[in-house]
Amino acid sequence: MLHQAAEQSAEDILRNGPDENKCIAGRFLMAWPPSGKKMETIATISSSSTPETAKYTFRIYFELTEECLAKLQVSSHDEFRLSLKGAVMEKLSQIQKLSSLPMQLTFSDGVHIQWKNRGPNMEIKTLNTWSSSESRDVDNSWYLSDGESDDRPVPAKRRHGQSEETTYPSHSGTSNLSSGIEPSATESKRYRRMEAKRQKLAKREGNKPLADDSEPVSNQSGKPLERKDVSPLSLQSQVTESVLEFQPGLRTGSRIYSAIKDIQRGLSVSVIGIVTNMSIPTMTHKGDWACSIDIVDPSNYHLNDLGRSQALKINCFTKRYREWLPHPKIGDVIILCHVKIVEYQGSLTGTGYADKLQWAAFSSSKGEVHHGPPNNVPKQEGLADGGLGASFSPFFQPDSPVIRYCVKLSDWWREAKPNVIPTTKKLQIEEKANQSYLPISRSHRVHRLISEAGPSVPPAGYFDCTVEVLKGVPNDGFRRVYTLFVTDYTRNEHTPIFQGNWCSSSLSEYVLQLEMWDASAEAAQNMRPGHYYLIKNARMKINTAGYYEGKVAEAKITELQEAEAETNIHLKSLLERKQQLEAKPTKTESATAYQLIQDITEGKFFNCTVELLHLVNRPEHSPCLYVTDYTLNPQLTANVANSPWSRGLQKRIIKIFLSQEQRHVVDSVSIGSYYCIRKLRIRHTELEQGYCGFLGGNEKLLVPLNPNKTDNEHLNGLLRRRETYINKIKRAQHDTPKVDQLPPNPPSPARVVSKAIQPFTRIMDIREDAIPQIYQICAKVVDFHPLELREAFYQHCSRCNVEVPKKHRACTRCSDFEHDYLEYKYQLFLMLEDEDGYQIFVSVGDKCPLLAGLERGSLSENDMILRKFCDRLQPMLGNLAAMHEGLKSEENVPVDTPYLCFEVGSWSVPDARPAYRLIKYEKLPLP
């Protein structure tokens, strides 16, 4: 079998040639469309000779029939497992471009490959063009999980050179299909022999023997059979008997779904079961949402003795959104991942923690996967304060094998549950092509960068790393724990930002906290700052604050010397990254500038002078401060309570989350006082819907200020702005007219301005004028395209001067694998409408002055670049983005955009029609 075949390393292939009894496994870096009867790919596979699992890259050519190549639909980044049968290795005089070994492999006689597409469904496919009966016999069980027998008849023998796909016809006693071709005596004998082997295998595995078909079934068309309707009356007895013998438990990919009777205390498991009871979600005393679910499967539900049946109770928790809890219906199949099994009052129960539990439900009545009733809560969010930290989604996305298992489980429950009313609908037996999937991978621990490690990264978050120690801190409360702060000069976006005298501002984002336990804690006390170490068997986890941190329990630690960099590639790379970071200009403490709230920049440290308006210090949550300097910034969070302390100060208040040693400052600050805050950093969070501040480290960063001293220019400026603001509020309250004094129909701002100032051109007049020129238009934006701003860009190859499709990572025409010529360009179209109701389309191109200074990049993948792009357009787009989101849920959101002065240029396109581009826009002048 292919998944049981031993792997041959790239070095061994180069030295001794390919072994036909072995295979290679890896990933396609590039895959070009077939040209005639030849297809070229670039693949990378791991080395098995070094513990670091270095990667080797070389070309693989498939020279097969056009029919076979049409079925070999591999793409860039697809994972594969490829038999070396028929492979021809050619040594090259020099290493080819984009390769790391002087060789290439060619498959011209046939191919046996299994690959996994990188699409949303992660579809796994198999292609085997070898025609020997031995290969066919082996392939019949590729797609089976443990305990599942192959009950499909063997397809008719292919002609030489015709590919064999893993697709099978429906099997239901007698087939309604006819091949149209009588098999030869030799072929019939061979099929009977193969069928006997399969019957024997089924009996040995404890499965029901297969029905003996009189003649083999052939599918001449070569197309997989998708569906076949069968009357339930004709199959009711067979289906009922087979359904009730359903064996629980599933193994697919890298995950095991345990039968309920097989779970053990202390394990973290994934289970699939039928929901028999569910509690109403309630809030705990800690402020978390919780519910409990009872589930059964054939292993703990006894048909003949219901008194022995005992459902497994699982308690589920979530911290932020009630909708994140499982919301199945009674009788649904529920999929629960990362459930911790504990013993309570003599019985086993499961616990789904807020930062680990993932779920999905399968509705047997609708035949589809769902995640509860429709809602508007985020599907994914960071676990730390403000929506930062480790990104997490509670919604599990099952693959095809899991869905098929859910179908079988729901069929079992329909037959097993007492007093079930039989369905009158036709039973649809669905046969899907390509039901094979990869076996569980027994991943070995590998050396990883801090930026690559994570709790879900195989194997189970364990990794080796080469780091420099920055600081060590003993744990006063627990001697068996010692805390290290280390770096390898790579950034993991899910770790917190550290501040302190031991950590420069340029290094604050590159630090990993390691909790050293037991034997490693003793070794950690001798690890000196500034020295380099190889740490084995570390494990990444999510801490209680929602960030990544490492844990080490074994003393597998080796000190490294800089002289070893010549032979240690990981240490050499670390030193190179360190040198590059140190070469950048460093910001000293005096270089940290004072800034007003209106001038802050995301991601940069700054000092500010503020007044403390409010503070929140609740258990189980990070304390927060609310401060202001009375300047306006539209990008600040909108989630500020409408309380007396914040009235009239919307978009002027910074919400600051306190972490590490800064959590204790809430005990010493007082509301209404003035403070200088040092080394504050602003970041945008989706949870708070705007900018928030983050303050950490162990330094004293909040300095109280005395308002009676006048030698502080920053404090004096704050006091002047505060006085101006208070006087403005008093005047507004005094000058506010009564309701009956207001004019009944106040004119629109655009109408007032257009009558007072007359350089504006009406859109209806522009439409009649085809002469290229520049116009001033008084209008508002009523729509834009594309509907999502993250799609308002395209990729361009500067070498070939062509647009690169977004599904490609590089230009395939010039094989720009290094992305040397790939450029990102912005493109957006606006619909402008003036006060008379006339509309015009205006383009916002990449060279538009409005977009000058913005970093170019993929808006669909880089959230930072997307945010800055949206901020630049927000003043004229108003709530149009929210209006587009409402369209998805069939919600009518009224358009609210301001009238502005647009400067629009026109030119003629090839068909002599005028087109229009945006040059700039300004606020309307006062009349």
N, C-alpha and C positions, 0 to 999 in steps of 0.2 A: 504494500500500500504506500502511496506517496507520502502521507503524513507520518508513516513509520520508517520511511527510508532515512538512512543516515545522511547527514549533510557533509559535503566535501568543501574544504576551505579553498579560497581563491589561490592561496600560495601553493597548495597541493596540486591544483589543476594546472597551474603554470609549470610546476616542476615535473609532474608525472602524467599529465593529461587527464581528461575527464573519466570518471568511473561510472559506467552505465547503471550500476546498481545503487548509485547515490543520487543526491539532488542538491540544489542550491536554493537558498531562501534570502530574500531581501526586498528591495524597493526599486521601482523604475524611476530614475531621475528625469529622463526624457523619453518620449515615445512619439515617433513621427508616423503620420498616416502611411498606409502601404502604398508602394509605388510598383505597380504591376504585381509580380509574384514575390516581392521582397519587402520586408519591414525592418526598420532599424530602431534600436532602443539603446539607451544607456542605463545600466543597472548598477546598484551599489549593494554589496553584501558584506557581512561582518567577518572578521578574522577569528578563527577559533583557537589560534595559537597564543594569543596574548590576553591577559585578563582585562586589558583596557578595551578589548573588542574594537580594534581599529577597523575603519571602513575601507574597502577597496572598490574602485569604480572601473568598469570596462564596458565595451559594446557587445551587444547580443543581437545577431541577425536571424530572422525567421524567413527562410526561402521555401515557401509552401504554395499550394494552389490558392487562387484568388478566393475560392469559397471558404477555405480554412482561415485565411487572413481576415476575411470579413467577419468571422466569428471571434477572432482574437482581438477583441476591442479593449486593449489595455491603454491606460492613460498615464500621464506624469503623476508621480507620487503613489501609484497603486502598489500595494504589497503583493508579493507572489511567492510561490513555491514551485520550482521547475525541475522535472526529472532530467538527468543528464544522458538518458538513453538517446542515442543518435547524434549527440553533440560532437562537433568537430572544433578543436582548439587550434588556433593559428597564432604562433608567436610572431611579434612584430619587432622590427629593428629599432623602433623608438615608440615612446608612449604617445598615444593620440591625444588630441585636445579634449579636455574635460574628463580624461581617464587618469588612473593612477597606476595601472599595470600594463605592461607591453604585450597584451594578448586580446583576442576577441573570440567569441563562440558563435558558431553557425549551426542552425537546425534546418536541414533540408529534407531528411527522410520522414520526419514526423515530429510531433511535440506532445508532451504530457505536462500540463501546467494548470495550476490553480491560483487564481488571483482575486483580490478584494478591491473593488472600486471605492474611490474616496468620496463618493456622492453622499447625499443625505441619508440614504438607506443602507449604506455600507454593504452593497450587494456583493456576494461572493460567487464566482463563476469557475467552471471547470471545463477544460478542453483536452480531449485525448484522441489523437489521430492514429494511434497504433491499433492495428487490426487483429492482433493475436488474441486468442480466446483467454489466455491467462490474464492479460491486462483487463479484458472485459469482466472477467470473474472477480478480479480484485476490486474494480471500480464500483461494483454493485453495492458495496457497503460503505462507500465514502461518506455519504451524507448522514449516516445513522449515528444517533447518540447511544450511550451505553444503555443496554437493556432494551433496545429497540431493534426489531428484526426487519429485514427487507422483504416486504410482501408484494413487490411488483414483479411482473414477468419480465424476463430478459428480452430486450429488443432484438429484432432480426439482425443477422450479420450484415456488416457494411461491405461495400465494395472497397477495394484497395484505394487508399488515398482519401476516402470520404471520412469526415470528422465525426467523432462520437461525442455527443453532448450528454450531460447528466439529466436527461428528460425521459419520462416513462409514461406509457398510456395508463388509463384508468383500469383498475383491477376489480372486477365484481362478478366472480364466478364465470360467466360466459361473456365474451366481449362482443360488442356490436360493431367492432371495427373489422375490416377485412383488408389484408395487405394487397390482394390482387395478384400475388406471386406465390406459388407453392414452393416451400423450401425443399432443397435436395435431401436425399436420404442421409448423406453425411452431416448436413447441417442439422437435421432433425435429431439425429443421434447425439450430436454434440450438445444441443440444447437440453435434451433429456438428461444427459450426464450433468450438465451445469445445474439443472433444476433439482436433481437428486442431492447435489452438494448443498444447495441452499436449504432444502428441506431438513437435511441432517444438521446444518448449522442452527436452524431455527429451533429444532428439538433440543439441542444441547444447551441453548440459552434459555430454555423454559418457555418458549413462545408457542403459540398454537400452530400446527403444521399448515402449510399453505395448500390451497385448493389446487388440484392437478389439472391444468388445462390440457386439452387434447392436442391443440396445435399452438405453436408460438405465434405471437401477435407481432405484426410488422407495421411500422408507420412510414409509408413511402414518402410522405410529404416532407418529413424531416422537421416539422413544426411541433412545438410542445402542445399537448392537449391542455387547454386552460380549464374548462368546466364541463361537467356532464350532469344533467338532471336525472335523478333516479326517484321513482315513486317510493315513499316511505312504507307503503303497505307491502311491497315486494321484498324489502330489505329489513323490515322492522325487527324480525327475530335475530337475524345475523348481527345487525348493528347493535341491538340491545346487549347481546351476549359479549361482543367484542368491547363495547364501551365500558361495561362493568368490570372487565378484566384489565382496565387501564392502569398502568404502573406509574406512580408519581415520581417526580424527580427529573431534573433536566440538567444537561451539561452542554454549554454552547459558548464558543469563543473562549474567553478567559474567565468565565463566571460559572459557578455551580449553584443551581437552585435545588435546595435540599427538600426531600420529603419531610413532612412535619414530624413523623415519628423518629427521624434520624437526627434531629437537632440535639445539641448537647449544651450544657450550661457553660457559660464563659466564652462561647464562640460568637463571632459576628457573621451572620448568615444572610442569604437571600432566599426568599420563599415565595411561592405562588399558591394561592388557595381561593376557595369560595367564601365569600362574605356571608356569614349567617347572622351576625348582629353587629350593630355599630352605635356608639353613644353620640350624643349631641356635643359638639365642640364647646368647651368651657374654658375660662381663664383661670390659671393657677394663682396662688398668692404671690408668685414671683413676676406675674405679668405675662407669662407665656400662654399660648393657646395649646389645648390638649384634647385628645379624644382617644377612645379605645375601639379596637376592631377584633371580632372573633372570626377565625378562618378555619376551614377544614379542607382536607384532600383525601384521596382513597386510603392513605396510610393511617389516619386517625378517625375515620368514619366507617363504622361497621354496619353493614346492611342487615345482618341477621341478629345483631345484638346492639340496638341503639343505646342501651344503657352503658355500654363500654365506650361509646363515642364521646370524645372530649375535645372541644374546639381549643385552638391555641389563641390566647388573648395577647394582643400587641398594643401597647400604649405608645401613642405618637405625640410628638411635641414640635412646636415651631414658635419662634420668638416674635416675628413681625406681622405676618399676615395670616388671618384665619383661613384664607383660601389656599394656603400652602399645605394645610392638613389634607390627608386622604379624604376624598369625597366620593366613594363608590356607592352603589345602591345594593340593597340586599339581593343576593343571588349573582352579583357581578363577580368576575375573577379579579383578584387584586394581586399586583406584583409589588413586592416590598423588598428593597435592597438595603443592606447595611443595618440589619436589625441585631441588636445585642441581646443574647439569651441569658436570662437570670432566673434564679429560683426564688419563688415567693410563696410562703405558706405551704411548702411541700410540692408545689407545681411549677412547671416551667412557664415563664411568660417572656414576651419580647418587648424591647424598648427601642423605639426609633427616635434618636436624638435630633435636635433641631438642625445641627450642622452636618448631619450624615444621612438621614433618612431620605430615600428617593422612592417614588411610587408611580404607578400607572394602573388604570383599571380597564378591563375589557368587558364590554356589554354584550352578552350573548344574544339579546333581543335585536340589537342594532348591528351586531357583528363588527364593532369598531373599538379602537382604543380611545379612551378619553381621560381627562384630568379634572373631572367635576364640572359643575355648571360654568358657563362663560363668565369671565370677570375681567377687570382692568388692572389687576395687580401685576407687578413685574414678574416675568418668568425666570429671571436670573438676577442675582444681586450680590454685592460683596457682604461678607459676614461681619466686618468690623464697623465701628461707628461711622456714620455718614455714608454707608454703602460701599466703603473701601475694603481693603483686605482681600481674603480668599474669595473668589467668585464661586457662587453656589446656586444650583437650581434643584428644587425638590422633585421636579417632574422628570421621570424616567422615560426614555424613548426606546421601547422594545424593538428588537430586530425580528426578522421573519421566523426563525425557529421558536422564539418565545411566543409569538402570536399563534403559531400553529399549536403549540402546547396549550395555550389558553383555550383554543377552540376545542381541543380534545377534553380538557378539564370541564368545560361548560357542558359538553355532550355527556360526560359521565354524571354530572350533577343532575342533569335533566332526567336521566334514567334512574339515578340512585335516590333522589329526594322523594320521600313519601308523598302521595296524593298530588303528584305533578300531572297537570292536564297535558296530554301529548299535543304537540304542535301539528297543525293541519297543513303547514307549508311543506313543499318538496324539500327533501334532504339533498343539499348540493354538495357533492364530493368534488373537492377542488384539488387538482393535481398541478403542482407548480414545477416549472423547470428549474434546474440548478438548485436543488435542495441541499447541496453539500455545504459544509462550513468547516472552518479550520478547527482542529482539535485544541484542547486547552494547551496554551503555550507554557512551558516550564521555564520561565524567564530566570536568568541568572542575574545576580546583582552586578551592576556595572558602575564604572566611574562616571559621575555627572558633575556638571557645573551647577552652582547654586541657582542660576537662572533656569535650569532645566528640571530641577527636582520638584516634586510635589507629592501630596498624600496619595493620589491616584495613579502616579507614574509607576509602571511595573518595575520590579516586583513588589507590590503593596507599599510603595513609598520608600523602600530601602535603597541606599546608594552609597558609594564611596566618594570621597572628595579630597582635594588638595587645597588647603587654606592657609591663610596667615592669621595668627591670633592677634586681636586688637586689645582685648581686656578680659580678665577673669574675675568673677565675683563669687565668693562663698555664700551659701544659703544658711543664714543664721538659724532658721527654724528647722532645718532638716539637714543633718550632716552628710547624708548619702547623696546630696544633690549639689552640684557645682555648675555655675552658669558661665559659659564662654561666649564672647562676641567675636566672630570670625568673618573673614571675607576672602573671596577669590577674584574680586574686582569684576564680577558680573552682577546684574541687577535682576532680582525676582520681584515682579510687580505686586506680589501678594505678601511681602514682608513689610513691617512697619518702617518708618523713617526714624532713625536714632539720632539723638543729639547729646553732646557732652564734650568735655575737654579732651577726651581720648579719641574723639571722632570728628574730623573736619567736616565742614558743610558739604564739600565735594564728595565725601565718602559716605554720607549719611544714608544714601539709598542702596548701598552695596553691602550692607551688614546683615548677617544671619545670627540669630540667637540660638545657641546649642545648650540644651539641658543635659548635663552629664550625670548619669546615675550609676550607683553601685561601683563596680571596678573602674569604670571610666572616670568617675568623680575623683578617685585618688590620683589617677594619672593626670587629670586635668590641672591639678594644683601645681604640677611641675612644668606645665606648658607656659612658655614665656612670651609676652607680647613682642611682636616684631619677628618672631620665628615662624617657620613653615612646617606644616605637618600633613601627613597622609592619614585620614581618619576613615576607617572601614566600618561598614554595617551601621551607618547612621540612618535615621528614619525621619522623613518629613511628616509633620502633623499640623493640625489647626489648633491653636491655643484658645483659651477662653475668651480672648479679646477679638477673635475672628481672623487672626493673621497666621501666616506660616511660621513655624519654628521647628528646629531639629531636636531629635532625642538620640542619645548614644548610651548604651548600657554595657558594652564590652570594651575592654582596654586594648583594642586593636588599633593602636596609634603609633605612628613612626615619625620621628623628627627628620626633616630633610635639610640638607645644606645647599646653599646657592650653587656650589660647585657641581652638584648633581644635575643641574639643569641641562647639561649636554646630553645626558642619557635618559632623563625623565621628561617626557613631552608635556606632561600636565604642569609640572613646576615651571618649565620654560615658558609655557603659555601664560601662566599666572604672572610671572615677572614681566613679560611683555605688556600685559594689560595694565599692570601697576605703573610701568614706566610711561605708558600713554596717558594715564590719568594724572600722574604727577607733572607731566609736561604741560598740561592745561593750566591757564592762569588760576591761581587759588585766591579765594576771597578771604581776607583776614577779617577779624571782628570789626575793625574800624571801617571796612569797606561795606558792611551791611548797612544799607541806606535807610533813612527814615522815609516813609511814604504815607500819603493820605489814602483813605479807603478808596477814593475815586480813582487812584492811580495804581492800584495793586496789580501784580502780574502773577498768573498761576504758576506754581512750582518753584518760585524763588523766595529765599528768606528775606525778611525785611523787619525793621523796627517801626513801631507806631505808638502814638500817644492817644489814649482813649479814656472814655468815661464808662465805668461799669454800670450797666442798666439792670441786669438780672442774672441770676445763677440758678442752676438745677443740679442737685446732688441726690440722686436716687440710688438705692441698692441695686446691684446687678446691671447697672448702666454706667458708662463713663460720665464723669461730671462735665458740665458745659457752662461756659460764660457767654453772656451776650453784651457786646461792647459797641460803642459808636464814637466817631469823631465828627459827626454831623455833615459829612460829605456824601454825595449820592453815587452809588454804583449799581446800575441795572442788573448786573450779573450775580448779585448776592442772593442767598437763599430766600425763597418766598415763604418758607415754613416758619414764620415768626408769629407767635400768638397775638391775637388782636386784644391785647391787654392795655391797661393804662400806661404801663411803662414803655410800650412800643408804639403808641398811637401817634400817627403822623411821621414815623421814622422808618416806614417801609423802604427797603433797598438802601438803608443807611446803617444797618446793624449787621455785625459779623457774629456768627455763632461759632464759638471756639471749643473744640473737643480737647480735653486734657487727658494725657496718658503718662505712663511711667511715674516718675517722681512728681510730676506736675499735678497729679490728681489731688495732692494734699494742700494745694494753695487755696482751695475753696474754704478751708477752715480759717484762713487768716485775712481774706479780702472782705470788703464791705461795699454794699451797693451805694452808688452815688459818688464814690471816690474816683480819683484819677490815677492812671497807671501808665508806665512805659512798659510795653511788651516787646521783648527782644526775641529775635530768631523765630518769628511767626511765619508759617507757610500756609498758603491758600491753595486749595484743590477743589475741583468741581466734583460733585457727587450727584448721581441720579436720584438717590433716596431723598436728599434735601432739595433737589431741583435748583441747584445753584452753587455758588462758591461758599465754602466753609473754611474756618481756620483750624489748624492742628498744631498742638504744642506738646512737646515731649522732652525727654532727657532728664538729667539730674542737676542741671545748673539752676541758678536763681534767675528766672526769666521775666518775672513780674516785679517791677520796682515801683513802689508807691510814690506819688508826687504831691508836693505841698502847693495848693493853689495860691497861697499868700506870698510865695517867692516868685519874683518877676524876671529872674535871670534865665528861665527856660523858654526859648523861643517856640518850641513845639507845643508846650502847655499853654503859652499865651495865645497862640493861634487857635487852639481848641476852645479856650474860654471865649474868644471873640466870636467864633462860629456858633457856639452855644447860645450866646446872648442874642445874636442876630436871628437865630432860629426861634427862640422864645418870643421875641418881639413880633416876628412874622405871624406866629400862631395867634398872639393877642390881637393883632390888627385884623386877621381873617375872621376871628370870632366877633369883633366889633363891627366890621363892615359887611357882614353877611346879611343880605336883604331878606325880608319876609317872603313867604311863598307867593302872596298875592301881588308882590311888586315885580316878580320876574316876568319878562316878556313871554307871551304865549308860544310863539314859534321863533326861537332864535335862529338866525341864518347860519348856514354851515360855514366853517372857516374858509373852505375853498372858494365859496361864492363871494365872501367878503373880500378876500385877497384878489381874486380875479377881476373884481370890479374896480378895486383901488389901484391895481398895478396891471398894466396891459402888455407886457412882452410875451405872455403866454400864447401858445398856438393851440387851437382846438384840434382834437384828433380827427374830426371829420374833414378839416381842411388839409391835414397831412395826407390823408388817404387819396385826395385828389391831386396831390403834388408828387410827381415821380422824380423831381430834380434832386440829386444828392445834396444834402445840407444838414445843418444842425438846428434842432428845435428845442424850445423850452415848453414843457407840458406840465400843467397842474393836474395831477391825477393820483390815484392810489392803486396799489397792487391788489388784484382780486383773485389771482391764482398763479401757480407756477408749475413748471414741469422740468424734471421728473417729479412724481408725487412725493418721493422721499429724497431729502437733500443728500443722503449718503450715496445716492446714485448719480449725483450731479458732477460726474467726471468721466474721463475716458483715458485710455492708455495709448501712447504713441511711441513708435520706434523712430528715433532720430536718424538712424542709419538708412533704413528702407523708406522712411517718410510715409509710413502707413499706420493706420489705427490697429492696435492689438486688442483682440477680444478680451473681455474681462475674465473669461474663464481660463485664459492662459496667463502664466506668470512671466512669460518672456515672448519675444518675437520668434516664431518658428521658422520664418523665412531666412533669417540670418543666424539662427541657432544661438541667440544671445543668452546663453545659459548663465553668464555672470551678471546679467542685467546692466551691462554697461551703456546700453542705448535706450533703455526703457524710461519714458517720461510720463508724468501724470499731468493732465491738463483739466481745468475746470470748465464746465459748460452748463448753463442754466437758462431757461426761458421764462419770462414774466408776462403776465397779462395785465396791462394797465387799463384803467377805466377812468374817464374824466367825469366832471359833474353833470354832463349832458347824457351820460350813459354809453358813449361810444368807447370801443375797446380797440387795443392794438397789441400785437405780440412784439416783445423786445428781447433780444438775446443778451446774455451776460457771458461774454467769452473769457478765455483764460488771460487775455491781454487787457481786460477791462481795468481801468485805474482803480475801481472799487476794490479789486482783489489784490492790489499791489501790496507786497510785503508778506503775504500769507505763505506759509510753508506748503509746498506741493507734496501730495501723497495720496494713498488710497483712502478715500472718505469712508468706504465700507468696512475697512479693517482697522484704521487708526482713529480711536475715539478722541484723542487730543486734537488732531488736525480737524476732525469733523466739528468739534465744539468751537474752535476758533473760526472756522468757515461759517457756522451758523450765527455766531455772535456778530460777525461782520454784516450779515444780511438781516439780522433780527429787526432793526429799527424800521425797515420798510415792509417786512413780511408779516408783522403783527402775529395774529393767531392762526395763520394759514396752515402751519404744520399741525396744529391741533384739529383744524377742520379736516385735513386729509386723514388723520387718525380716526376721526369720527365716521368718515365714509366707510372704513373697514368694518365697523360695528353697526352700520346703518343708523348712525346718530347724526342728527342735523345740528351742526355747530355754526351759528351766525358768524359771518366774516367781520373782523374788526381790525382794519388797517388804517393808518393815517394818510391824509392827503399830503403830498410832498411835491417839490419842484424837481422834475426829472429833466436832465439834459440828454436828448436822444439824437443820434446820428443816423442818417439813411444812406443806402447805396443800392445799386442795381445788381440783382442776381442774374445768372445766365439767361433765364427766360424773360428778362426785361421787367420783372416785377420788383418793386422796391422792398427792401428788407431793412430792419431797424436794430440798432445796438445801443445799449446803455453806456453812457459816458460817465455820468455821476448823478447824484441826487443831493438835495439840500432841504432843510426845513423851510416851510413857507415863511416868507418875511411878514412882519407885523404890518397891518394896514395903516 
